[in-house]
Amino acid sequence: MNTEISGSFELPSPLRIGWIGTGVMGAPMCEHILRHGYDLTVFTRSREKAKSLLDQGAHWADYPGEVASHCDVVFTIVGFPNDVQEVYFGKDGLLAQARDKHVFIDMTTSRPTLAREIAAYAETKGAYGIDAPVSGGDIGAKNATLSIMVGGNGSTVDALRPLLSALGTSIVHQGGPGNGQHTKLCNQITIAGTMIGVCESLLYGYQAGLDLNTMLSSIQGGAAACWTLDNLAPRMLNRNFDPGFYVDHFIKDMEITLEESKRMGIQLPGLSLVHQLYRAVQAHGFGQLGTHALLLGLEHLSDVQVKT
């Protein structure tokens, strides 16, 4: 697939933006788009979820293809690869309306192979498929401080940087289609290992009789310092397991990563262990809680509840 073009790529002005998926991440990201003055058309499975955006001036579309027909750049951030498949290739999907210079940006964490399929099909119509998964959770989405990992046509990515800057502070082009997704899977491998370390440290510290806030004040400033300690450990101590990123979705990401690692002929035993622990969390009915609900599963194994 040709991932570069000669010359520069320019987006039209004024620019019409489409957005599909207004959940925990998508809704605040859409608000940033509106605040920057862009014309925005949205679609989500439940119009009620988009009500606050419509009240702020966004337009409503009845199906994905209608979003594409009205917009120059379309963002998608949905739940699972099958949702991405349906939104792009299904009846009334986005790519049925693809046209010359059209840009589709999928921010869902999905399969690298699917990202390449979208880009290849878009290219047959003179359009561009960009995979741009994000990291930073609900906090990063609300504060427009997301890390955006981008795969796709280089000239198109360069043209998109001002728009992507409305959503994140780190925008790195990783190469051709699918490379953004591969990078996000590297991110998820790291988060999986970090999360189990943070949860086990809280469990250990509690059972050792430490004041956990005091303990955190020390380790947050040393070699263990990380985003999870700063942002999710306090939520755990407050027994607040509301989702910044769902357990169900994280399990999906780990399963994609394990499938990819098998295809590449490598073993990821650490990720395999964390995946099994998260499946136990899911089996206990906590799939719609945040990823830091891993603590609940570890508490169950030890018959201990961390309290402050």
Phi and psi in degrees as a GROMACS rama.xvg file:
@    title "Ramachandran Plot"
@    xaxis  label "Phi"
@    yaxis  label "Psi"
@TYPE xy
-77.8664  112.616  ASN-2
-100.76  -1.28436  THR-3
-131.929  151.356  GLU-4
-126.969  155.19  ILE-5
-75.512  149.256  SER-6
77.8255  -171.513  GLY-7
-102.824  159.605  SER-8
-112.482  131.088  PHE-9
-120.44  135.174  GLU-10
-81.9261  149.592  LEU-11
-68.1837  159.102  PRO-12
-137.231  128.107  SER-13
-70.2473  152.823  PRO-14
-98.5598  129.276  LEU-15
-102.807  122.595  ARG-16
-105.709  137.78  ILE-17
-114.098  151.073  GLY-18
-143.922  130.505  TRP-19
-123.317  118.074  ILE-20
109.581  101.556  GLY-21
-122.13  52.806  THR-22
-88.669  -147.851  GLY-23
-55.9469  -40.4074  VAL-24
-89.6607  -46.174  MET-25
-63.9945  -39.4228  GLY-26
-60.6548  -52.8276  ALA-27
-66.0039  -29.471  PRO-28
-66.527  -39.5761  MET-29
-61.6478  -38.2813  CYS-30
-61.2895  -36.8565  GLU-31
-65.0049  -40.1283  HIS-32
-60.019  -44.0971  ILE-33
-64.6677  -41.7454  LEU-34
-63.829  -27.2052  ARG-35
-83.6242  3.18359  HIS-36
86.6487  11.4698  GLY-37
-79.3629  147.037  TYR-38
-73.447  124.912  ASP-39
-127.073  130.206  LEU-40
-117.754  132.264  THR-41
-124.02  153.59  VAL-42
-142.195  136.699  PHE-43
-147.881  164.756  THR-44
-61.9441  -32.7753  ARG-45
-118.186  115.665  SER-46
-58.6745  -29.6684  ARG-47
-59.7754  -34.6913  GLU-48
-65.9213  -22.0176  LYS-49
-98.012  3.33449  ALA-50
-57.2119  -45.4946  LYS-51
-64.134  -33.4131  SER-52
-71.4751  -40.434  LEU-53
-63.4774  -37.2295  LEU-54
-65.0729  -25.8592  ASP-55
-89.9217  1.25654  GLN-56
114.954  0.0425395  GLY-57
-71.1024  154.172  ALA-58
-97.2211  154.028  HIS-59
-104.958  140.652  TRP-60
-120.309  149.04  ALA-61
-86.6009  -13.2985  ASP-62
-162.576  160.924  TYR-63
-54.5377  -44.8058  PRO-64
-59.0351  -31.7971  GLY-65
-68.0114  -36.3648  GLU-66
-58.5332  -49.4856  VAL-67
-61.2572  -38.2824  ALA-68
-66.4246  -24.5157  SER-69
-99.7077  -9.87617  HIS-70
-125.582  157.304  CYS-71
-92.3182  -35.9451  ASP-72
-128.263  129.461  VAL-73
-120.983  124.916  VAL-74
-96.5149  144.844  PHE-75
-131.729  137.057  THR-76
-147.469  92.7776  ILE-77
-116.194  -165.306  VAL-78
-87.9338  -55.7379  GLY-79
-131.043  162.31  PHE-80
-54.4224  -36.2856  PRO-81
-66.2357  -29.5472  ASN-82
-68.1434  -41.8497  ASP-83
-61.0161  -46.1666  VAL-84
-55.9182  -46.1605  GLN-85
-67.0468  -43.9372  GLU-86
-63.2637  -37.1668  VAL-87
-90.1208  -41.707  TYR-88
-110.806  -8.62578  PHE-89
-73.808  175.983  GLY-90
-58.7739  133.491  LYS-91
63.0262  25.816  ASP-92
-80.3442  175.595  GLY-93
-64.8054  -45.6802  LEU-94
-71.4062  -16.4509  LEU-95
-64.5323  -23.5735  ALA-96
-103.815  6.36369  GLN-97
-62.3338  141.601  ALA-98
-142.71  176.08  ARG-99
-57.0951  131.407  ASP-100
69.9745  6.74543  LYS-101
-66.6948  143.023  HIS-102
-124.852  130.198  VAL-103
-120.081  124.687  PHE-104
-119.43  108.819  ILE-105
-95.6289  117.652  ASP-106
-102.027  1.54201  MET-107
-66.3753  143.697  THR-108
-78.6089  115.376  THR-109
-143.166  -173.268  SER-110
-75.0121  133.134  ARG-111
-56.0987  -36.6401  PRO-112
-63.9194  -36.4467  THR-113
-68.9436  -38.1577  LEU-114
-59.9638  -40.9118  ALA-115
-68.1824  -36.9093  ARG-116
-62.85  -43.1386  GLU-117
-62.3068  -46.2068  ILE-118
-63.6341  -40.1736  ALA-119
-66.4945  -41.9595  ALA-120
-68.3157  -42.8937  TYR-121
-58.7694  -39.3101  ALA-122
-61.4092  -31.8549  GLU-123
-65.2153  -18.1371  THR-124
-108.669  11.1031  LYS-125
77.2291  13.4264  GLY-126
-104.251  177.971  ALA-127
-129.595  131.341  TYR-128
-105.992  122.427  GLY-129
-117.781  129.769  ILE-130
-100.038  126.386  ASP-131
-142.584  61.3892  ALA-132
-63.66  159.946  PRO-133
-127.429  159.289  VAL-134
-134.177  146.184  SER-135
138.894  -9.87623  GLY-136
63.6743  -164.94  GLY-137
-64.0308  -31.5401  ASP-138
-65.2563  -46.9775  ILE-139
-64.3199  -36.582  GLY-140
-65.2958  -43.0868  ALA-141
-68.765  -35.269  LYS-142
-95.8041  1.53054  ASN-143
57.1903  40.3677  ALA-144
-118.183  25.8199  THR-145
-66.3043  152.578  LEU-146
-94.6517  123.231  SER-147
-113.566  121.714  ILE-148
-106.972  113.744  MET-149
-113.499  131.561  VAL-150
-122.177  140.269  GLY-151
142.804  -169.945  GLY-152
-57.0756  124.347  ASN-153
-62.2255  -43.1608  GLY-154
-65.5247  -37.3837  SER-155
-67.1687  -43.2575  THR-156
-59.3205  -42.6596  VAL-157
-59.4954  -41.7713  ASP-158
-67.2541  -27.687  ALA-159
-83.1501  -12.1243  LEU-160
-55.375  -44.6605  ARG-161
-60.1613  -36.7613  PRO-162
-69.9468  -45.5678  LEU-163
-64.4159  -28.0053  LEU-164
-66.8147  -16.0685  SER-165
-73.0743  -13.1828  ALA-166
-115.017  -25.4776  LEU-167
-150.124  167.503  GLY-168
-107.719  -14.7614  THR-169
-122.709  111.877  SER-170
-125.407  105.718  ILE-171
-122.015  124.248  VAL-172
-80.6991  118.039  HIS-173
-94.6655  -5.18676  GLN-174
126.181  -151.167  GLY-175
-72.3997  -179.877  GLY-176
-53.3746  136.385  PRO-177
94.9877  -22.2404  GLY-178
-72.4569  -27.6961  ASN-179
-63.1483  -42.6566  GLY-180
-66.1511  -42.342  GLN-181
-59.5877  -40.8195  HIS-182
-64.51  -41.6422  THR-183
-63.1922  -35.1964  LYS-184
-66.8049  -35.3283  LEU-185
-60.153  -41.5578  CYS-186
-59.586  -43.6712  ASN-187
-69.7901  -34.1439  GLN-188
-59.3371  -45.2683  ILE-189
-64.9904  -43.5286  THR-190
-63.1145  -40.1812  ILE-191
-58.8265  -46.6933  ALA-192
-66.809  -39.1679  GLY-193
-66.6657  -41.7564  THR-194
-62.6651  -44.309  MET-195
-65.973  -34.4179  ILE-196
-64.8906  -44.3422  GLY-197
-64.6577  -46.6835  VAL-198
-63.3245  -43.2593  CYS-199
-68.3722  -31.8498  GLU-200
-66.4173  -38.5787  SER-201
-66.6532  -41.8064  LEU-202
-63.5945  -44.8432  LEU-203
-65.0432  -47.3911  TYR-204
-60.6187  -39.5173  GLY-205
-63.8112  -47.0208  TYR-206
-68.9568  -24.915  GLN-207
-80.5429  -6.16704  ALA-208
86.0126  15.9709  GLY-209
-77.0101  152.108  LEU-210
-75.6052  115.494  ASP-211
-69.5518  -34.2787  LEU-212
-65.6165  -39.0928  ASN-213
-66.8812  -41.5211  THR-214
-59.2703  -45.6789  MET-215
-62.6264  -35.5439  LEU-216
-61.8477  -25.8447  SER-217
-83.3706  -50.2857  SER-218
-76.5188  -21.063  ILE-219
-67.6382  -20.7586  GLN-220
-100.589  4.71818  GLY-221
-111.661  -154.107  GLY-222
-67.2635  -18.5815  ALA-223
-82.7178  -3.97153  ALA-224
-53.1482  132.57  ALA-225
-164.319  166.719  CYS-226
-59.7258  -40.0353  TRP-227
-64.3799  -42.1974  THR-228
-61.1403  -43.2022  LEU-229
-71.7174  -38.5125  ASP-230
-105.091  -33.0342  ASN-231
-104.239  -30.4581  LEU-232
-58.0889  -43.3285  ALA-233
-61.4403  -35.4966  PRO-234
-64.2859  -41.0056  ARG-235
-61.7267  -42.8712  MET-236
-64.9236  -29.8424  LEU-237
-86.9848  4.49867  ASN-238
56.4117  35.3411  ARG-239
-104.037  104.123  ASN-240
-109.78  23.4688  PHE-241
-59.9482  146.826  ASP-242
-77.3426  128.753  PRO-243
-96.2998  -27.8074  GLY-244
-153.824  126.693  PHE-245
-70.0677  143.996  TYR-246
-54.1612  -46.107  VAL-247
-55.9989  -41.7832  ASP-248
-73.2408  -35.0388  HIS-249
-67.5099  -38.6275  PHE-250
-60.4139  -42.2951  ILE-251
-57.8642  -44.0889  LYS-252
-63.7842  -42.6347  ASP-253
-65.2222  -37.2395  MET-254
-68.5926  -38.5562  GLU-255
-61.1222  -43.6673  ILE-256
-63.3834  -42.6732  THR-257
-66.6767  -35.7263  LEU-258
-63.3949  -44.2998  GLU-259
-64.8589  -41.266  GLU-260
-65.0738  -37.8186  SER-261
-63.7827  -42.1751  LYS-262
-61.9017  -35.5939  ARG-263
-85.205  -6.39098  MET-264
78.3956  29.451  GLY-265
-120.46  158.404  ILE-266
-109.149  135.528  GLN-267
-125.073  75.5702  LEU-268
-64.3255  -34.6031  PRO-269
-63.081  -46.4021  GLY-270
-64.1443  -38.6516  LEU-271
-60.4717  -40.3685  SER-272
-65.321  -48.4583  LEU-273
-63.2903  -37.2441  VAL-274
-59.0014  -44.3276  HIS-275
-64.4618  -38.733  GLN-276
-64.6796  -39.7716  LEU-277
-68.2884  -34.0053  TYR-278
-63.2548  -34.0309  ARG-279
-66.9105  -40.7267  ALA-280
-59.8744  -44.4882  VAL-281
-62.3613  -41.2838  GLN-282
-65.0429  -24.6699  ALA-283
-83.6755  4.32435  HIS-284
91.3315  17.7545  GLY-285
-106.229  20.4516  PHE-286
-63.1384  -26.0971  GLY-287
-96.0207  9.16725  GLN-288
-89.5227  173.746  LEU-289
-72.8639  163.61  GLY-290
-60.5114  -25.9224  THR-291
-70.4784  -5.0364  HIS-292
-67.3971  -2.30873  ALA-293
-53.7911  -32.2763  LEU-294
-56.305  -37.3183  LEU-295
-63.1672  -39.3318  LEU-296
-66.9234  -41.3155  GLY-297
-68.7499  -36.0144  LEU-298
-61.4692  -40.4091  GLU-299
-62.736  -40.5548  HIS-300
-62.8573  -35.5455  LEU-301
-98.8708  -4.40129  SER-302
54.8666  45.8712  ASP-303
-135.714  139.962  VAL-304
-115.996  123.202  GLN-305
-71.0216  125.069  VAL-306
-131.381  153.661  LYS-307
